[in-house]
Amino acid sequence: MADMYAIFGLLILFGLSYPALLTVWWLLFPDKVERARIKITEKPKKSFGLGLLYSLAAAIPAVILFTLPSQFTQVLGWIWLVIVLASASLGAAGIVAELALRINWKNDGSYLSLGAFLRGAAFWELASLFPIIGWLLIIPLGTITALGSAVPAIIGKNNPADQNDKAS
């Protein structure tokens, strides 16, 4: 019985931690999350295509590092995997930011931005938990698209128009 409580407690903690992770990305790196949001909303097919390309490019070193017999290279493989998934989660924060804007738009701006973002994160997480559709469509397609929008947002430079806005 104690094992069931432990598993249930872990599931609850994981369920609370994902929206918290997305919110931390949104609060710590608002410009990068906003760039990822814009890339996803303006060119979703391009974000998905780039995500496929980045996924394949990330898989090759991961497979090589995991198949080498040295424990050091396997640790490097795990570090590489964490970096790639952290990048994808930053892109997922961009998806959730767009959901938050749409939630606020549907409710005539009645939510604070943090409340709308947390609601969007909860909806995104609950959609991914839906059996079959969430597991086989939302999670893989969303992760690939998020990665495709996050990598350019992370390594991209600010647009000159953005710098002019900051100088004003």
C-alpha positions in Angstrom: 0.0 0.0 0.0 2.9 2.4 0.8 4.2 1.8 -2.7 0.9 2.9 -4.2 1.0 6.1 -2.2 4.6 6.7 -3.2 3.8 6.3 -6.9 0.7 8.4 -6.6 2.6 11.1 -4.8 5.3 11.1 -7.5 2.8 11.4 -10.2 1.2 14.4 -8.5 4.7 16.0 -8.0 5.6 15.4 -11.7 2.2 16.9 -12.7 2.9 20.0 -10.7 6.5 20.4 -11.8 6.0 20.6 -15.5 3.9 23.8 -15.5 6.3 25.1 -12.9 9.3 24.4 -15.2 7.5 26.2 -18.1 6.7 29.1 -15.9 10.3 29.4 -14.8 11.5 29.5 -18.4 8.9 32.2 -19.1 10.0 34.3 -16.1 13.8 33.8 -16.5 14.0 34.1 -20.3 11.0 36.1 -21.5 12.6 37.3 -24.7 13.6 33.8 -25.8 10.2 32.3 -24.9 8.6 35.2 -26.9 10.8 34.5 -29.9 9.9 30.8 -29.7 6.2 31.7 -29.5 6.4 34.0 -32.5 8.2 31.3 -34.5 5.6 28.7 -33.7 2.6 31.0 -34.4 4.0 32.5 -37.6 5.5 29.5 -39.2 4.4 26.2 -37.5 5.3 24.0 -40.4 8.8 25.5 -40.6 9.2 25.0 -36.8 8.1 21.3 -37.2 10.5 20.8 -40.1 13.4 22.4 -38.2 12.5 20.3 -35.1 12.8 17.1 -37.2 16.2 18.3 -38.4 17.4 19.2 -35.0 16.0 16.0 -33.5 18.0 13.9 -36.0 21.1 16.1 -35.5 20.8 15.6 -31.7 20.1 11.9 -31.9 23.3 11.1 -33.7 25.7 12.2 -30.9 23.4 10.8 -28.3 23.4 7.4 -29.9 27.2 7.5 -30.3 27.8 8.6 -26.7 25.4 6.0 -25.3 26.8 3.1 -27.3 30.4 3.7 -26.3 31.5 1.4 -23.4 33.0 4.1 -21.2 30.9 5.4 -18.4 32.2 8.9 -18.9 30.8 9.0 -22.5 27.4 7.7 -21.2 27.3 10.5 -18.6 28.1 12.9 -21.5 25.2 11.3 -23.4 22.8 12.0 -20.5 24.1 15.6 -20.2 23.5 16.0 -24.0 20.0 14.6 -23.6 19.2 17.0 -20.8 20.4 19.9 -22.8 18.2 18.9 -25.8 15.2 18.3 -23.7 15.7 21.6 -21.8 15.8 23.4 -25.1 12.6 21.7 -26.2 10.9 22.6 -22.9 11.8 26.3 -23.5 10.0 25.9 -26.9 7.1 24.3 -25.1 7.0 27.5 -22.9 6.5 29.3 -26.2 3.6 27.1 -27.1 2.1 27.7 -23.7 2.6 31.4 -24.0 0.6 31.4 -27.2 -2.1 29.3 -25.4 -2.1 31.9 -22.6 -2.6 34.7 -25.0 -5.5 32.8 -26.6 -7.0 32.0 -23.2 -6.9 35.7 -22.2 -8.3 36.7 -25.6 -11.3 34.3 -25.2 -11.9 35.7 -21.8 -11.7 39.4 -22.7 -8.4 39.8 -20.9 -9.8 39.0 -17.5 -6.8 37.0 -16.4 -3.4 38.3 -15.3 -0.6 37.1 -17.5 0.8 34.7 -14.9 -2.7 33.2 -14.3 -3.3 32.8 -18.1 0.2 31.2 -18.5 -0.4 28.7 -15.7 -3.8 27.8 -17.2 -2.2 27.3 -20.6 0.5 25.1 -19.0 -2.1 23.0 -17.2 -4.1 22.6 -20.4 -1.0 21.7 -22.4 0.0 19.1 -19.8 -3.5 17.6 -19.5 -3.8 17.4 -23.3 -0.6 15.4 -23.4 -2.0 13.0 -20.7 -5.0 12.1 -22.8 -4.7 8.4 -23.8 -3.4 7.6 -27.3 -4.0 11.0 -28.9 -2.0 12.8 -26.3 0.7 10.2 -26.1 1.2 9.6 -29.8 0.3 13.1 -31.2 0.6 15.9 -28.7 3.8 14.8 -27.0 5.9 13.9 -30.0 4.6 16.5 -32.4 4.6 19.2 -29.7 8.2 18.3 -28.6 9.5 18.3 -32.1 7.8 21.6 -32.9 9.0 23.1 -29.6 12.6 22.1 -30.3 12.3 23.6 -33.8 11.2 26.9 -32.4 13.5 26.9 -29.4 16.9 26.4 -31.0 16.7 29.5 -33.3 15.2 31.4 -30.4 18.1 30.4 -28.1 21.0 30.9 -30.6 19.4 33.7 -32.6 20.3 37.3 -32.2 17.9 40.1 -31.4 16.3 41.8 -34.4 17.4 45.4 -35.0 13.8 46.4 -34.5 13.8 44.8 -31.1 17.0 46.7 -30.1 15.5 49.9 -31.3 12.4 49.3 -29.2 14.6 48.6 -26.1 16.6 51.8 -26.8 13.5 54.0 -26.9 
